[in-house]
């Protein structure tokens, strides 16, 4: 038989702690002191002390040349010092010049902003409106110059792109681009009929956006187009355009075009003869372009230095032609 331990009286509970034993309520820790924000480090230029001027200013040599420090603190010969350079401030954007420059900053930024939001849609837009060396060259050139004459960028860029810019909070780009178009329109309007009118035209080589100069000659009231008769010419006087390009594969290139209401003829000039396969491909693209426009015409090729047309500025801003 197993003996059980004697029954004990129930515990009376622990004795209340003494006042000295009552833990005090924890106090919130003070927030850590904010670390001071260090100013951005200025760029420096390594320099070596090479001497001292008669006024006691150290002479140092750097990779940018010899300099004199604006201090009279004596520095031993050969001491290495770091010269703090002022922060580089971006150059202010140059105003848009309709006749000069190969870049179009506002148009480039507009396409970049649209591309970040919708890369596929922006690529389709660029292929539709930007003149390129493809079957749509004639159509995109005509559409662009037509929009410039109106001075309205919406006629060229389209309502959908304009709404996308407004949605992205970049309606300012549309306003700036519209100002550029108005400058182009004013510049072209200053040239009287019968003279060569220069147009700045965006041109894409597939990867980069450039701005090229296209000269257009609209016939005056007294001009007669002797070759415009017949069904294709429809009896109308011809408009002529000239574009000079430099392409990576072909080199210098001149496009000399003659446009009537239902006919488009083009001369393509190069310094060196094009390969037969390249001429065939260009001819195919040209014919596809004419078919898309519902026009007739032909493309011909000229090689060498003869026959090139040069547009030369004349007095009072007027331009002449030499060939």
C-alpha positions in Angstrom: 0.0 0.0 0.0 1.3 3.3 -1.1 1.2 6.1 1.4 -0.2 9.4 0.2 1.4 12.6 1.2 -0.5 14.5 3.9 -3.2 16.9 2.6 -2.0 20.5 2.8 -4.1 23.6 3.2 -4.7 25.6 0.0 -2.1 28.3 -0.6 -3.1 31.7 0.5 -1.5 33.5 -2.6 1.7 35.4 -2.8 2.3 38.3 -0.6 1.8 41.7 -2.3 5.0 43.1 -3.5 6.6 45.9 -1.6 6.5 49.3 -3.1 10.2 49.0 -4.0 9.4 45.8 -5.9 6.6 47.3 -8.1 8.0 47.8 -11.6 7.5 51.2 -13.0 5.7 51.5 -16.4 8.2 51.6 -19.3 8.9 55.0 -20.6 9.0 55.4 -24.4 12.5 55.7 -25.8 13.3 59.1 -27.2 13.4 59.0 -31.0 16.8 58.8 -32.5 18.2 62.1 -33.6 17.9 62.6 -37.3 21.2 62.4 -39.1 22.0 65.6 -40.8 21.6 65.5 -44.5 24.9 65.9 -46.2 25.0 68.2 -49.1 25.8 66.5 -52.4 29.5 66.2 -53.0 30.9 68.6 -55.5 33.0 67.2 -58.2 36.8 67.7 -57.6 39.9 68.0 -59.7 43.2 66.5 -58.6 46.0 69.0 -58.5 49.7 69.1 -57.6 51.4 72.1 -56.2 54.2 73.2 -58.6 55.2 76.6 -57.3 54.1 79.9 -55.9 53.3 83.2 -57.5 55.1 86.4 -56.4 51.9 87.2 -54.5 52.1 84.0 -52.5 49.3 82.1 -54.3 50.0 78.4 -55.0 50.4 77.3 -58.6 49.0 73.8 -59.4 49.0 71.5 -62.4 45.9 69.6 -63.3 44.7 67.5 -66.2 43.0 70.7 -67.4 46.1 72.7 -67.3 48.0 75.0 -64.9 45.9 77.0 -62.4 46.5 79.6 -59.6 44.6 79.0 -56.4 42.8 82.0 -54.8 44.6 81.6 -51.5 47.8 82.6 -49.8 48.1 79.5 -47.6 51.7 78.2 -48.1 51.7 74.8 -49.6 54.9 72.8 -50.1 56.0 71.9 -53.6 54.5 68.5 -54.7 51.5 68.7 -52.3 48.5 66.9 -53.7 45.3 68.8 -53.3 41.7 68.4 -54.5 40.0 71.5 -56.1 36.3 71.7 -55.7 34.6 72.4 -59.0 31.3 74.4 -59.3 28.3 72.2 -60.2 27.7 71.9 -63.9 24.5 73.6 -64.9 22.8 72.3 -68.0 22.9 74.7 -70.9 19.5 76.4 -71.6 17.6 74.8 -74.4 18.2 76.6 -77.7 15.0 78.1 -79.3 13.6 76.1 -82.2 15.0 77.3 -85.5 12.9 76.2 -88.5 16.0 76.4 -90.8 18.9 75.2 -88.7 19.7 72.2 -86.6 19.3 68.5 -87.1 17.5 67.7 -83.8 13.9 68.4 -82.8 14.0 68.3 -78.9 10.3 68.8 -78.3 9.2 66.1 -80.8 11.9 63.7 -79.5 10.7 64.2 -75.9 7.0 63.9 -76.9 7.7 60.5 -78.5 9.8 59.4 -75.5 7.0 60.3 -73.1 4.4 58.4 -75.2 6.7 55.4 -75.6 7.1 55.0 -71.8 3.3 54.8 -71.4 2.6 52.7 -74.6 5.7 51.4 -76.5 3.7 49.5 -79.1 1.2 52.2 -79.8 4.0 54.9 -80.1 6.0 52.7 -82.5 2.9 52.4 -84.6 2.3 56.1 -84.5 6.0 56.9 -85.4 5.7 54.5 -88.4 2.5 56.1 -89.5 3.6 59.8 -89.4 7.4 60.0 -89.5 8.9 60.1 -93.0 11.2 57.1 -93.5 13.0 55.5 -96.4 10.2 53.1 -97.1 7.1 52.7 -99.2 5.3 55.4 -97.2 7.9 58.2 -97.8 5.8 60.1 -100.3 2.6 59.9 -98.3 4.2 60.9 -95.0 6.0 63.8 -96.6 2.8 65.1 -98.2 0.9 64.7 -94.9 3.5 66.5 -92.9 3.9 69.5 -95.3 0.1 69.7 -95.5 -0.2 69.9 -91.7 2.6 72.5 -91.5 0.8 74.7 -94.0 -2.1 74.7 -91.5 0.2 75.3 -88.6 -1.8 72.7 -86.6 0.1 69.9 -85.0 -3.1 67.9 -84.3 -3.6 67.5 -88.0 -0.4 65.6 -88.1 0.1 63.9 -84.7 -3.6 62.9 -84.2 -6.2 63.3 -81.5 -5.4 60.0 -79.8 -1.8 61.0 -79.2 -2.9 64.4 -77.9 -5.4 62.9 -75.4 -2.6 60.5 -74.2 -0.3 63.4 -73.5 -3.1 65.2 -71.6 -3.8 62.1 -69.6 -0.1 61.8 -68.7 0.0 65.4 -67.5 2.2 66.5 -70.4 -0.1 68.8 -72.4 2.8 71.3 -72.2 4.6 69.2 -74.9 1.7 69.5 -77.2 1.7 73.3 -76.7 5.4 73.5 -77.4 5.1 71.3 -80.5 2.2 73.4 -81.7 4.4 76.5 -81.4 7.1 74.8 -83.5 4.5 74.0 -86.2 3.4 77.6 -86.2 7.0 78.8 -86.7 7.3 76.4 -89.6 4.1 77.7 -91.1 5.1 81.3 -90.8 8.6 80.7 -92.2 7.1 78.9 -95.3 4.4 81.6 -95.8 7.1 84.3 -96.1 8.3 82.8 -99.4 6.4 84.0 -102.4 5.0 81.5 -105.0 7.6 80.5 -107.6 10.5 80.5 -105.0 11.9 77.5 -103.1 10.3 77.1 -99.7 12.4 75.3 -97.0 10.6 72.9 -94.7 12.1 71.3 -91.6 11.0 67.7 -91.8 11.4 64.9 -89.2 13.0 61.9 -90.6 13.5 58.5 -89.0 16.2 56.0 -90.0 14.5 53.3 -87.9 16.5 53.9 -84.7 17.1 57.7 -84.5 15.0 60.8 -85.1 16.6 63.5 -87.3 15.5 66.8 -88.8 16.2 67.4 -92.4 15.6 70.3 -94.7 13.3 69.8 -97.7 12.9 72.5 -100.3 9.6 72.8 -102.2 9.0 74.9 -105.2 5.4 75.7 -105.9 4.8 77.2 -109.4 3.9 80.8 -109.7 0.8 82.0 -111.7 2.9 82.5 -114.8 4.7 79.2 -114.7 3.8 76.6 -117.3 4.4 72.9 -116.9 4.9 71.7 -120.4 5.0 68.0 -119.3 1.8 68.1 -117.3 -0.6 67.4 -120.1 -2.4 64.1 -120.5 -4.6 62.1 -118.2 -2.0 61.6 -115.5 -0.9 65.2 -115.4 -4.4 66.5 -115.6 -3.1 69.7 -117.0 -1.9 71.0 -113.7 1.5 72.7 -112.9 4.0 70.5 -111.0 5.4 71.0 -107.5 9.0 70.1 -107.1 10.9 69.1 -104.0 14.5 68.5 -103.1 15.8 66.5 -100.1 19.5 65.9 -99.3 20.3 63.0 -97.0 23.4 61.2 -95.7 22.7 57.5 -95.1 25.0 55.0 -93.4 24.9 52.5 -96.3 24.5 54.7 -99.4 26.3 57.9 -98.3 25.1 61.3 -99.7 21.8 61.1 -101.5 19.5 63.6 -103.2 15.9 63.1 -103.8 14.5 65.2 -106.6 10.8 64.9 -106.9 8.1 66.2 -109.2 4.5 66.0 -108.0 1.3 66.6 -110.0 -2.2 65.8 -108.8 -2.1 62.1 -110.0 1.6 61.6 -110.9 4.8 61.5 -108.9 8.2 61.2 -110.6 11.4 60.9 -108.6 15.2 61.1 -109.4 17.5 59.5 -106.9 21.1 60.8 -107.1 24.1 59.2 -105.5 27.9 59.7 -105.9 28.5 56.0 -106.5 26.2 53.7 -108.6 23.8 51.7 -106.6 23.9 47.9 -106.8 21.3 46.4 -109.1 19.5 44.6 -106.2 19.3 47.9 -104.3 17.9 49.7 -107.3 15.3 47.0 -107.7 14.3 47.2 -104.0 14.0 51.0 -104.1 11.9 50.7 -107.3 9.6 48.2 -105.6 9.1 50.4 -102.6 8.5 53.5 -104.8 5.9 51.6 -106.8 4.2 50.3 -103.7 4.0 53.9 -102.4 2.5 55.1 -105.6 -0.1 52.4 -105.6 -1.0 53.2 -102.0 -1.5 56.9 -103.0 -3.4 56.0 -106.2 -0.8 57.7 -108.3 1.3 56.9 -111.4 5.0 57.7 -111.9 8.5 56.4 -112.2 11.8 56.5 -110.3 15.2 56.9 -112.1 18.7 56.8 -110.8 21.7 59.1 -111.5 25.2 58.4 -110.3 28.3 60.7 -110.2 28.8 64.3 -109.4 27.0 65.8 -112.3 23.3 66.8 -112.1 23.2 67.5 -108.4 20.9 70.5 -107.6 22.1 73.0 -104.9 19.7 75.4 -103.3 21.5 78.7 -102.5 20.2 81.5 -100.4 19.8 84.8 -102.2 19.2 88.4 -101.1 16.4 89.1 -98.7 16.2 85.4 -97.7 15.2 84.2 -101.1 16.8 81.1 -102.5 18.0 80.2 -106.0 19.0 76.9 -107.6 22.2 75.8 -109.3 22.8 72.5 -111.0 
